[in-house]
């Protein structure tokens, strides 16, 4: 009596899977690598831009008296617990005190205030978050800094994480645990 080919084939695959299940080893899981995803340090929350162009006279100059009066009537609540970038998108000469004055209103209510555009704000906040890491917690560890993700991470964050961890770790790699580029190895 002959068994149909599909039963023989299915049985052979099942047998192979059972036999091979003891052989498959997840080398990545057993490697002791610590994977760091810089997206975890990305600013969480809303990002707003405080644009001084809205306070310019005729789109060209900033008059101190008018600017101060306008700041007094500004609805600052919309900036509460937000990341705020102070900038001027118009081609105008802005005195330094104007940025400082805006920051003095924003600082007590915003999550964080920086000078620059949204991209610069993300970069600064991300690097600040990385600087808060305790390098000692990674003593003699093998670190993989994740290279791809949902969010574009600025190059400065990769430099910051390298600077932060290098004095402590055994090695730093870039990429994914299954495919890394060596960056640093303690000798």
N, C-alpha and C positions, 0 to 999 in steps of 0.2 A: 504494500500500500504506500503510495506516494503522497507527501504533504504538498499542498500548494506552495508555490515559490514565495509568495508574500509572507506566509507563516514562517517559512524557513529563514527568510531575510530578516523579518521582524525579530525572530528569536535570536538570531545571530547578533543583531544590533543590541538587543537587551542584554545578552550575555556579555558582550564587549563592554557596555556601559557599567555593568555590575563589577566586572573584573577591573576596569580602569578607574572606577570611582575611588578606589583605595590609592591609586597612583597619582591622581591630580593633586598638586600642591600649589597653594596660592603663595608664591614667593614674595609678592608685594606685601601681603599681610604679615608675613613672618620676618620681613626685612628690618623691622624696627624704625622705619622711616616715619617722620612726622611731616604731614602735608600742611602747609600754610597757604590759605587762600586769602590774598590781599583784599578781595571783595568784602571780607568780614570786617575790615577796617574802614571801608568806604562810608562817607557821611550818610547816616540814616535820618531821613526827614526831608522837609521841604527846603529848597534853595531859592532865595530871592535875590534880586539885584536892586540896589539903591543907586539910581542913575542921576548924577548931578546935572545932566543936560536938561532935566525938567525944571531946574531952578535958575537957568541962565536967562539973562536979559537979552532979548532979541536973538537968542541962540548962540550968543558970542561971549558974553562976559558975565561974571558973577558979581553982583552988587551985595556987599556984606549986609547992609540994613535989610534989604528985601529978602535975602537968603535966610537970615535969622528969623524974620517974621514968618516966612513960609514954613520953616522947621517947627515953629511953635504951633502951627495949625495942621501939621501933618498927622495922619492917623497912624501912630506907631504900633498899634495893636496888631496890625496885619503882619508885623515882623516878629511877633512873640513866638519864642521857641523855634525859630527858623535859623538856618544858616544864611548869612547875608554878605554879599559882595558889594563893596562900595566902588563905583567906577564913574567915569564920564564918557559916554559913547559919542559925544560931540567933539569936534576938533576945536577945542578951546583951552586956554591956559587957565588951569584951576590952581588957586593958591593952596598950599599944604594945609593951612588951618581949616579950610572948607571940608576936607576929608576927616580931619580930627573932630570937627564939630558934629558932623554926621555920626561918627563913631561914638561920640559921647551920648547921643540920644539912643543909639541902637544897643550899646553894650549892656545896659541893665535888663533888656527884654529879649534880645536875640540869643540863640544858642551859641553862636560864634560869629564874629565880624572880622572880615579881612578886606584888604585893599586889592582890587583886581576884578576880573570878570568871573563868570561861573566856573569856567575851566580852572582858573587859578585858585578859586576857593576850594574846589574839590581836591586839588593837588595839596594845598596847605593843610587842610583838615585831615586828609589821608596820612600825610607824613607826620602830623602831630599825633594821630592815633597810634601809629607805628612807634613813635618815640616813647610812648607810655608803656610799651612792652618791657617786661623784666627779662633781660637777657639771661640771667642766672637760671631761670626756669628751663632753659634749653641747653644747659651745660652738658657737653659731650654727646649731644644728640645729632642725628643725621636728619637734615631738613631738606624738604623739597618745597620750593616756592612755586605754587601753581601758576602756570603760564597762560592758560586760556580760560575764558569765562563769559558771562553774560554782559559784564561791564568793562569798558575800556579803562585800564589802570595806567596812570601816567608813569613814565620811565623813572621819575624821581622817587616813586614809592619803592621800586625794585632796588634802587641804590640805597635808600634809607633802611630797608629790611636787611640788606647785606651788611651795611655799616653797623647796624644794631646787633646782629647775631654773630658776626665773624669772631669777635673775641671769646665767645663762649662755646660754639658748636664744634662738633667733630668734622662735619661737612655741610656744605650748602650746594644744592642742585636746583636747576630750573626745569620746569616742565610738568610732567605727570609721573607718578611713581613708576609706571611701566615704561616710561621713555623719558630719561632725564639728560640734561646737559650739565656736566660737572662745573661748578663755579669756584669752590674753595674746598680744600681738604687739609686738615691739621696734620702737620708732619711730626 
